[in-house]
Amino acid sequence: MKRHAFLILTDFNLAELKVLLRFLDDYRNDIYVHVDSKVNDFSEESFKSTVFKSRLFFTRRTNVSWGAYSSIQAEYILMKAAYHGEYDYYHLISGKDLPLKTQNYIHNFFDQLNGQSLIDLSNYLYDINPSKFLMRYQQYHLLQNKFVKKKRNVFKYIDFASCYFQKFIGIARNKDACIKSGSNWVSLTKDAVQYIVDHERTSMELFKYSYCCDELYKQTLLFNAGNRFPLYRDPQGTPTNLRSYDFVWHSKHDLSPRIYSTNDIINLVEGPAIFGRKFDIKVHPEAVKKLAGCLAVRI
């Protein structure tokens, strides 16, 4: 029996995590969860009765700051916790994700991939704004981890002013590196995960004190490995992660996935994506219930 590992990053709303776990509960799945250390009301004991078929593991907890290298470190904690297991695929998802297909569909689909990984890999972020893309990793974002995070505060302006000054005086680390980008949510083979884990030091050398480089490090490592790791491609020939998200502008400076509603569910279930984000049981609880009904999941 082929087995899958689900690696979950979550930072709040533990009720949503319990719902996600019920969607993933299957004898063929093991589930690994990293809960941000900032979550105060977390107790492993409260999750014991959530899953009955999967094995559930909680990793060492760390303080994760949005856009900082600590996000990459948390992903590494999950991968290192799971990669010794005998899994054919490792799915990195967030606590806001839900599967859009049944577990039978997911396992049958991956059985037919012949070792291909699902990862979004393109030059899209560079093409949008080359200067801002290069500033993600060529200059040192020294304030991102402790002071900036996702907030638009005075420290963010200081941090980026520092980066522009660094650029002015000629600081441009990784200038000759071939950096690729894409969504940080992926489904990888065991060999691909092993390779990323083995090259953790390379990730740190390239991306420590960076900005939003959880969207860069996996793509960069696997792309520069040549053709060693085959990638699943969409009909246009572009590597894809088969995730569904609809990015919208919530404010002048906030471009992020909108929360799916009941009106989206049928299209999501009938579409090609394996996972979708975002779902929120407080904002659109009926959407989650409708999806559960479509997939015959008891929540």
Secondary structure, DSSP 8 states (H G I E B T S, - for coil): ---EEEEEEE-S-HHHHHHHHHHH--TTEEEEEEE-TT-SS--GGGGTTT-SSSEEEE-------TTSHHHHHHHHHHHHHHTTS--SEEEEEETT-EESS-HHHHHHHHHTSTT-BB---BSHHHHH-HHHHHHTTSS--TTIIIIITT--SHHHHHHHHHHHHHHHTT--TTTTS---B--S--EEEHHHHHHHHHTHHHHHHHHTT-SSGGGTHHHHHHHTTTTSS-B-B-TTS-B---EE--EEEEETTEEEE----GGGHHHHHHSS-SEE----TTT-HHHHHHHHHHHT---
